[in-house]
């Protein structure tokens, strides 16, 4: 009696939730699938001859998403000080310049008392 070779099936999912629910349509994600993961597995297994099946579910998106969002947060933190300088730190200087201009253009009157 010969052992049958198992059929290999491999699918990639962004989240484990996509195994039973279809992913939201996103044309920019680069993934052509719109079906749930289990439906994709069934569509790959259906045309194969009867026999054992080994399925591999790849979830690389967890680490990539963590790194991606971490870089976005690090970018905002890195840009915070330059944006603060550009948008807000000139206000005290502008206020001081306005006060200096008011003092410069101020009319002075002197009264001398005997």
C-alpha positions as CSV (number, residue, x, y, z in Angstrom):
1,X,0.0,0.0,0.0
2,X,1.6,3.3,-1.1
3,X,1.2,6.5,0.9
4,X,-0.4,9.3,-1.1
5,X,1.5,12.5,-1.5
6,X,-0.2,15.4,0.2
7,X,-1.3,18.4,-1.9
8,X,0.2,21.7,-0.8
9,X,-2.0,24.8,-0.6
10,X,-0.6,28.2,0.4
11,X,-2.6,31.4,0.9
12,X,-1.6,34.8,2.3
13,X,-3.9,36.7,4.6
14,X,-3.5,40.2,6.0
15,X,-5.3,39.1,9.3
16,X,-6.5,35.9,10.7
17,X,-10.1,37.3,10.4
18,X,-9.8,37.0,6.6
19,X,-9.8,33.2,6.9
20,X,-13.6,33.2,7.4
21,X,-14.6,36.7,6.2
22,X,-13.8,38.3,2.8
23,X,-11.4,41.3,3.0
24,X,-12.7,44.7,2.3
25,X,-12.1,45.7,-1.3
26,X,-8.9,47.7,-1.6
27,X,-7.4,48.2,-5.0
28,X,-4.2,49.7,-3.6
29,X,-3.4,46.7,-1.4
30,X,-1.9,44.7,-4.3
31,X,-3.8,41.6,-3.4
32,X,-6.2,40.4,-6.0
33,X,-8.4,38.3,-3.7
34,X,-11.8,39.3,-2.6
35,X,-12.9,35.9,-1.1
36,X,-12.6,34.6,2.4
37,X,-9.5,32.5,2.9
38,X,-11.4,29.2,3.4
39,X,-13.2,29.8,0.1
40,X,-9.8,30.3,-1.6
41,X,-8.5,27.0,-0.1
42,X,-11.6,25.2,-1.3
43,X,-11.2,26.6,-4.8
44,X,-7.6,25.4,-4.9
45,X,-8.5,21.9,-3.5
46,X,-11.6,21.3,-5.5
47,X,-9.9,20.5,-8.8
48,X,-7.3,18.2,-7.2
49,X,-7.7,14.5,-7.0
50,X,-8.8,13.1,-3.7
51,X,-6.0,12.8,-1.1
52,X,-4.5,14.6,1.9
53,X,-4.1,18.3,1.8
54,X,-1.6,20.5,3.7
55,X,-2.6,24.1,3.9
56,X,-0.2,26.9,4.8
57,X,-1.6,30.2,5.9
58,X,0.9,33.1,5.8
59,X,0.3,36.2,8.0
60,X,3.4,38.5,7.2
61,X,1.1,41.6,7.5
62,X,1.3,41.7,11.3
63,X,5.0,42.6,11.5
64,X,4.9,44.7,8.4
65,X,1.9,46.7,9.8
66,X,3.7,47.2,13.1
67,X,6.8,48.5,11.3
68,X,4.8,50.6,8.9
69,X,2.7,52.3,11.6
70,X,5.8,52.6,13.8
71,X,7.6,54.4,11.1
72,X,4.7,56.8,10.6
73,X,4.6,57.6,14.3
74,X,8.4,58.1,14.4
75,X,8.1,60.4,11.4
76,X,5.5,62.5,13.0
77,X,7.6,62.7,16.2
78,X,10.6,63.7,14.2
79,X,8.7,66.4,12.3
80,X,7.0,67.8,15.4
81,X,9.7,70.2,16.5
82,X,10.3,71.7,13.0
83,X,6.6,72.1,12.5
84,X,6.3,73.7,15.9
85,X,9.0,76.1,15.0
86,X,7.5,76.9,11.7
87,X,3.9,77.3,12.9
88,X,4.0,78.5,16.5
89,X,7.4,79.8,17.7
90,X,7.4,82.8,15.5
91,X,4.3,84.2,17.3
92,X,6.2,85.5,20.3
93,X,8.8,87.1,18.0
94,X,6.0,88.7,15.9
95,X,4.3,90.0,19.1
96,X,7.6,91.4,20.3
97,X,8.2,93.1,17.0
98,X,4.7,94.6,17.0
99,X,5.3,96.0,20.5
100,X,8.7,97.4,19.5
101,X,7.0,99.1,16.5
102,X,4.3,100.5,18.7
103,X,6.9,101.9,21.1
104,X,8.9,103.4,18.1
105,X,5.9,105.1,16.6
106,X,4.5,106.3,20.0
107,X,3.9,110.0,20.4
108,X,5.5,111.4,23.5
109,X,4.4,114.4,25.5
110,X,6.4,115.9,28.2
111,X,4.9,118.1,31.0
112,X,7.2,120.0,33.2
113,X,6.0,120.9,36.7
114,X,7.5,123.9,38.5
